[in-house]
Amino acid sequence: MQVQYIYDENGRKTGVIVPIALWQDLSPEKRRPKKKSSFNPARFRGILRNLPVDFEKELRILQKEWERV
């Protein structure tokens, strides 16, 4: 079982030929569903509390920008 590479006229690899047995061994790994993110927004609660930002003002600015689109 040998993988074969395809090269262009400049000697760069442009493709690969994979034996079917190897492909069948690898392809279930590629089709396995990816693990879902463990994002937890509660971890970020309060991180902006001490910033000197007027969020209400910033939201109004964003809303006006959105209305212009």
Secondary structure, 3 states (H helix, E strand, C coil): CCCEEEECCCCCEEEEECCHHHHHHHHHHHHCCCCCCCCCHHHHCCCCCCCCCCHHHHHHHHHHHHHHC
